[in-house]
Amino acid sequence: MTHSTQLHHPGGKTVFGFPLEGFGFLSSMLLAFASAFFTFFASTCIAIFALLAWNLIGGHSVNYADTYRYVGAPAGLLVLFIALPFFFALWLRAKLRK
């Protein structure tokens, strides 16, 4: 006997294999905040390494806290402001279809 461990979502749209339908309200909000959280840390990490190279190669002494303030926080907030309405709209569309 063989069985597939993949979930099939007929007709549903997916992003990187994840379905964009069937999320509850709390799941939608969690996904919005998780995407902002991930963006904050990923962009801050890249900015820290870029600033490290800038400081080492150029002999500068820029404070690393600027990466949080000027790169990580704006990127995370931008993604949050985009993701909240997006995931709220997905949840609302699913509610109105029922």
Secondary structure, DSSP 8 states (H G I E B T S, - for coil): -----S---TT--EETTEESS---HHHHHHHHHHHHHHHHHHHHHHHHHHHHHHHHHH-----THHHIIIIIHHHHHHHHHHHHHHHHHHHHHHHHH-
